Amino acid sequence: MIGRSISLAVLTALVLASQASAQAVEVAPLAAPDFFSTGARDTGLPPELWRGASGQTMRTVLPLLAAKPLSPAAQALARRVLATGAAGPDDAGRDAGVAGARVGALIAQGGVKDAAAILSRTAGLDQNPVLAQAGAEAALLSGDDDGACAISDKLVAGREEAYWLRLRAYCQLKAGNSGAAQLTFDLAQSQARDPVYGRLMGAKLAGGGDPGAPSLRNGLDYALTRNLGLPVNGPAAPAVAAALAGGGAGPATWPIEGGPGPVKAAMAALAAGDLATAQTMRAGLTGDTLPGATITDLALLDAMISAASGKTDPQTLDRLIERGAVADPKTRARAQQAALLLAALGAPMSPQARGQFASFTAAEAKAPAARAFALDQAGAEKLPGEAALLALWISADAGAAGPAAGDRARIVRGLKAAGLETDARAFAVEGLLAVR
């Protein structure tokens, strides 16, 4: 009897322990996937890129990058950091909306192939309408209408949203199912009337008639415009403009005229990304009097080569500081801004040069002081992702012409301090070209 009681007690204890173990397993949720860990290519940036970065800043900046034009240096920085596979900051990496904004920003800044690569490696696209829409837009912008339709066909969640109804009508018509396309088109327009889509798709459904002006608001409008044989020109959303411009994932370049004179020709070679040719041309220039160029022009060329090569030297900076102190007012302003950019890259200064440099007034700044301070802090704390986001925030506010000289110098210094020297040098070269 005693043995039977002991056996019952042991069995009861085992059952209770088993139930407790099962309960412990049941309450341990699976971590949501980090969408940012999926990259497009080797960008040379580490998997700790977003360490210490602010998720709030990322949520603020990504929509700006999808909606605003950037300068070539800022575009290259955006493409590089957003194509990198690295766990996202805070909880932002597990937020599908932020992941969609990342892909949208990549597309808008010319990284259509990078966006497509990321989406091709992202699981669960059929359950995520935000990421799926980014994938469909990337396909449409690259001319892959069938790819966009395949994404639409596989989508499970959010199929009845207006965007998907519009795309489905387009895909049904492409597949020759005009009756279904008309019904889907009517449903889309009754749900959320869009006059531009309505006239373009209406003309497509009718098989003729006047579709009106072309539209380049998004990938679907672009596909309709192209299929209707309309001219692909006029005002375009950043993503469409970037797709039309082509380009790729390479470093920043700047189209400028190559003359008159050998100094301007060397600058044009450097702006096109051919540093070696620019250096060879500079080596052939002797004397202070050159056709089509001034002493300041030659000093600017030396500064560009120094910044592009990453070999800053005190002599080049000293010449710019000298020109910034004694030249005529217009030339003085150019030299002062150039000196500030070269100093931001870490070129050393003598005590005398530093004294002259401290009196310069030409370089203005427009970014909020708090944002500039945050960029300084990100650089000091070696936080490359945070520094990149803040630099891009300032750049997005500035537009396609790029940041003001004072802001640009802050960006150059912050990026270099954070370990993004390649990008810092690109911002410096861009600023030097702007004052050539």
N, C-alpha and C positions, 0 to 999 in steps of 0.2 A: 504494500500500500504506500509505504514511504517512497519506494523507488518510483512508483507510478506518479506520485505527486511531484517528485523532482523532475521527472521527464516532462510532465505538463508545464512546469515552470520554465524549463529550458526552451520548450517549443514556443511558449508564449513570448519569452524574451527574444527569441530569434525572429518571430513574426513582427514584433514591435520594432526591432532593429531594422528589419527589411523595409517596413513601411516608412520609417524615418529616413532611411537611405534614399528610398524612391522619392519622398517629398523633397529631400535636399537637391536631387537631380532636377526635379520638376521646376523648382524656383530659380534655377540658374539660367537666365535668358541668353540666347546666342547674340553675340555682338553684331551690330549692323555693319555691313561692309563699308570700307573706306574707299569711296569712289576716286579719290585723288591718288591712291596708290597705283592706279593704272595709268601708265604713261604712253606717249606716242613714239618716242625715240630717245636715244642717248643724248641728253643736252649738256652733259658735263657737270651737271649740278647734283648734289648729294641727296640721298633719301631723307636726310634731316632738313631739307629745304625749309619746311614750314614750322620747324621747332620754334616755340616761343611767339609765333605770329598770332595776331588777333583775329578770331573768327568774325567779329563784328566789322573790322576793317575790310576783311575779304568780302563780306556780304554787301558792303557799301561800294567797293571798287569794281567788282566784276560787272555789275549792270552798266557802270559808266563806260567800261571798255567795250561793251557790246553796242553802245549807242553813240559814242563820240569818236571822231577821228584823232589819230595820234601822229606824231612826227615819226620818221623812219627809225630813229634810235629807240623811242618808246615802243613802237610796234615790235621791234626785234626782242626787246626785253620781255614784253607781254607774251610773245610766242614761246620764248625760251622757258620762262618759269611755268606757264600754263601747260606746256607739253611734257613737263617733268613728272615722272612717277614718284610721288612722295606723300606720305600720310598727311592729310589736311590738318589745319590748325583747330584746336578746341574740338567742338562737335561738328564743325562745318564740313569735314570730309565725309561724314555719314549722312549729310543732308542732300537728298536728291535734287532739291531746288537749286542749291548752290552748285552741285555738280553740273546741272544743266546750264547755269549761268557761266560756269567755266568754259564749257564747250561753245556756248554762244559767243563769248568773248574771243575765243580762239578763232572762230570763223570770221568774226568781224574784223580781226586784225590780220587776216590773210593766211591763217593756219587751217585751211579747209582740210588738207590731207592729214594734218595732225589730229584734228577733231574726228575725222573718220576712223583713224587708227585707234584712237581711244575708245570710241563707241563700238568698234568691232571686237574689242577685248572686254567689254563691259557686259556682265551677265544680267539677265532679267529686264532687258530693254522693253519686252512686250508688256511688262507690268508697270512701267514707268513712263507715263506720257510726256513728262518734261524732257527727259533724256531722249526719248524716241523722237520728239519734235526736232530737237537739235540734230539728231541723226538724219532725219528726213530733209531738213534744210541744207545740211552739208551735202547730201546727195544731189539735191536739186541744183545747188549752186555750182557743183562740179559737172553738171550735165547728165548725171546718172538718174534719170527719171524712173527707170525700172527699179533701181535700188530704193528710192524713196517709196515707191508703191509697195515693195516687199515689206518694208518696215510698217507701213500702214496696214497691210493685210495681216501681219502677225500680232498687231497690237491687241491686247486684251482689256486693259484698264483705260478708261477715258476715251473710248472710241466715239462717243457721241458729242464730244466737244467740237466747237465750230471749226477749228483748224483741221481736224481729221475728216470732218464731213466735206470740207472744201477740197482737200487733197484726194479723198476717196472718189468724189465726183470726177475729178480730173483723170484719175487712174482708170476708172470705169470707162470713160470715154476713149482713153488711149487703147484700152483692151477691146474696143468695138461694141461695148454694151451701152448704147446711147440712151435706151429707156431707163435703165437703172441710174445712169449718170444724171438724167434730168430730174428724177425723183430725189436723188441725194442732194443735187444742187438746190432744189426747191426747199428741202428740209433745212439745209445750211442757211439759206437766206431768210427763212422764217424764224430761225433761232437767233441769228445775229446778222442783220442786213449789212452787207459790205458793197457799196456802190462800185468801187473800182474792180473788185473781184467779179461782181455781177456783170459788168459790161464786157470784161475780157472773157469770162467763162461763158457768158450768154452768146457771144459771137462764135465761140468755139463750138457750142452745142448746135447753133443754127447753121453752122457750116458756111457762114459768110456774113456780110453786113459790116458796118463800121464799128470796130472794137474801141475806137477812141485812141487816146494817147497811150504810149507804153507806160508800164509801171515797174519800178525796181524797188518796191518796199521790202520785199523778202524773197526767199527762194521760189515760192509757189508763183508769185506774180512774175518773177523773172522767167520761169519755165513757160508760163502762158504767153508772155510777151514774145519769147523766142519761137514758140510753136505757131504763133499767129503771124510770124514773119515781120513783126514790127521792129523798128530800129532800136537797138539796145543802147540807148543813150539817155541823157537827161539826169535829173536828180536821182541819186541812189542812196539807199541805206548803207551804212558802213560795211556790213557783211557782203552786200551785192557789189559795192564798189571795189572791195578787196578781191573778190572773186574775179571780177572783170579785169583788174589790174594784173592778175597773175602773181608772179613772185613765188617765194617759197619760204623755207625755214632757215635760210642763210642769214648772215650778218647784215646789218643796215648798210644801205648805199644811198647816194643822193645824186640825182641827175642835175649837173650844172654844165654851163658852156665852157669849152676848153680854150678860151682865149679872150682877148688877144695877148700874145706874148708867151714865152716859155714858163713863166711863173704860174700864170693862170692855167696853162696846159697841165702842169704838174699837179695843181690843185684838183683839176678835173679827173685826172687819173686816180688820185687818192680817193676822191669822192666816189668813184666807181668801184672801189675796193681793191685797186691795184697799187698797193703800197710799194712794192719792189720797183715798179716803173717810176713812181713819184720820187723815190730815193735816187734812182739812176739819173733822172732829169735834174734833180737838185745838185747832184755831184758835178754836173756839167756847167753849173752857173757860177761864174766868178765875178768879183767886183761888186760894187754897190750900185752901179748904174746899169739897169737892164731894161730892154725894150718893153714898154707897156706895163712897167711895175715900179713901185717905190720901195724905199728901205723898209717901210712898214709891211708892205706886201710880202717881201722876202722873209721878214721876221714871222709873219703869220704862217707862211708855208713851213718854216722850220718848226713852228709850234704844232701844226697839224701832223707833220711827220713824227715829231716827238710823242704826241698823244696817241697816234695810231700804232706806233711801234712799242709803246709802253716804256720808252727810255727817256724819261724826263731828265733834263740837265739844267744847272743853274745859269749857264750862259744864254740859252734860249729865253729863259724867263727874264733875265737881266735886260736883254735887248727890248723885250716888250715893255718892261717897266720904264725903261729909259724913254721909249717912244710915247708911253702914256703920260709922261711928266713934261715933255718939251714940245711935242708936235702941235699942229693946229687943232682947234677944238674937235672937229669931226674925226680926224685921225686919232686924236687922243682918246676919244670914247671907244673906238674900235680896239686900240691897243690895251686899254684898261680892262675891257671885258675879256679879251684874250688872255691877259696876264692872270686874271682871276680864275679862269678855267684851268690853266696850266698849274697854278698854285694848288688848286683843289685836287689835282692828281698827285700832289706830293713833291713837286719840284722844289728843291731847296732855295733859300734866299739868304743873301748876305745881310748884315745889319743895315747897311746903307740902303739896299734895295727894299728891305722890309719897311724902312721909314718912309720911302717914297710910296710904296704900295698902300700903306695905311691911309694915305691922304686921298686915294682914288674915290670918285663919287659916281662913276658912270653906270655901274651895274645895279639895276633896280631889282626888287623882289616883290612878287604879288601874292604868293601863297600865304595862308594864315600862319602866324608865328608858331602856334601850337603844333601845326602839322609839320613845319620845318624842324621844330624841336624834337618831335617824335621820330623823324627821319634821322636826326643826329644820334638819338638814343639807340635806334635800331642798328646803326653802324657801329657805335661804341660797344654794343653788346653782341656783336657778330651774329645778327639775325637776318640772314639774306632774304628770306621770304617776306618778312615784315618790311625791310628796306625797299624791296621791289614794289610791294603794294603801295607804299607811301609815295615812292617816286612816280608810279603810274597814276596815282590819284592827282598829284600836282600836274602831271603831263596831260591828263584828260581834261582838267579844267583849263589848261592853256590852249588846247586844240592842235591842229595839224602843224602850225608854225613852231611849236615847241615852247618850252618854258622860258620865262624872262631870264635874263643873264644871271641875276642874283639867285633865283631859284635853281637854275641849271647848275651853278657851281655847288649849291647845297646837295643836289642830287648826285653829282659826280663824286663829291667827298663821301657822302653817305654810302653809296653803292660800293666804292672802293674799300671803305672801312669794313663793310659787311662781307667782303670776299667776292663781290661781283665786279671784278676789275675789267673784264672784257666789255661789260655793259657800260661801266663808268667811262671807259675810253671812247666808246661810241657816242655817248652824250657830249663828251668834250669835243670830239672832232666835229660833230654836228653844230655845236655852238661856234666853233672857230670858222667853219664854212659860212655860217650866217653873217659874220662880220668881215668876210674877205673883201 
